[in-house]
Amino acid sequence: MSVTKVYSFESNAHVSQALGEFIAHASSEAIAKHGRFTVAFSGGSLPATACKHLRDMQSVDFSKWYVFFADERCVGLDSVDSNFRLVREELLDPLVQQGRSVPADQVMVINDTLTDSTQQVADDYLGKMQSVFTGAKTKFPEFDLVLLGIGPDGHTCSLFPNHPLLEERTAWVAPIDDSPKEPPHRITLTLPVVNHARKVAFVASGAGKTSTVRAIVDERNVHLPATHVAPVNGDTYWFLDHAAAKGLSVNKPSEFKL
């Protein structure tokens, strides 16, 4: 049975430490079970929070990682708007310096020569996903872990309130050309893909997220895209600082344990 666990920590630094331990544990579990770890990163502040301690954890076998992006902006890979660039700076480059790299062909980036057409970018990225998630019974990929942030409007990935993509039920990855948040041209994993993950972890901090977290976690406000993240056979975890968790009264934080 799918469960939701909420954790609250004194500061974002404590969130980062616990999240790093959580990811390392999820990696070890997945590699022991099926020889690899498939993870999807969102952008924003999440890569820095997720990777600050993780990159120095010597127990993690990064050679078995397959890194994807829960959403990506259709920009060059070196652009300041690129989610890949954030993960490269916070995790991949430091690992190279340590001699513990994720193999380059296991980091699934967009083809930034196609960015004039978000549909072509999405189609190309689908091919990369299919190359990793293969099998006759693969209707949707099953990520070991999807790491998500939330916006003040309750968006997650590049799935925004009242957007038609919230109704997508068959595609794995979809283009979006009218993102209300810059830049407008992006690709995103769809809700069915996120909801087939074995683990989904949301990360949020600060008083600016208090009401949004409450609306999603306690009130289950269906108008907020993140509310619709409910893994079919997986579990959902919320990593919050005390400020973001302050408004919770129904799903109160529990003690963090691996």
Secondary structure as GFF3:
##gff-version 3
##sequence-region A 1 258
A	DSSP	beta_strand	4	9	.	.	.	ID=ss1
A	DSSP	alpha_helix	12	34	.	.	.	ID=ss2
A	DSSP	beta_strand	37	41	.	.	.	ID=ss3
A	DSSP	alpha_helix	46	54	.	.	.	ID=ss4
A	DSSP	three_ten_helix	62	64	.	.	.	ID=ss5
A	DSSP	beta_strand	65	69	.	.	.	ID=ss6
A	DSSP	beta_strand	71	73	.	.	.	ID=ss7
A	DSSP	alpha_helix	83	87	.	.	.	ID=ss8
A	DSSP	pi_helix	88	92	.	.	.	ID=ss9
A	DSSP	alpha_helix	93	98	.	.	.	ID=ss10
A	DSSP	three_ten_helix	104	106	.	.	.	ID=ss11
A	DSSP	alpha_helix	118	132	.	.	.	ID=ss12
A	DSSP	beta_strand	145	148	.	.	.	ID=ss13
A	DSSP	three_ten_helix	164	167	.	.	.	ID=ss14
A	DSSP	beta_strand	173	176	.	.	.	ID=ss15
A	DSSP	beta_strand	186	189	.	.	.	ID=ss16
A	DSSP	alpha_helix	191	194	.	.	.	ID=ss17
A	DSSP	beta_strand	199	204	.	.	.	ID=ss18
A	DSSP	three_ten_helix	207	209	.	.	.	ID=ss19
A	DSSP	alpha_helix	210	213	.	.	.	ID=ss20
A	DSSP	pi_helix	214	218	.	.	.	ID=ss21
A	DSSP	three_ten_helix	225	228	.	.	.	ID=ss22
A	DSSP	beta_strand	235	241	.	.	.	ID=ss23
A	DSSP	alpha_helix	242	245	.	.	.	ID=ss24
###
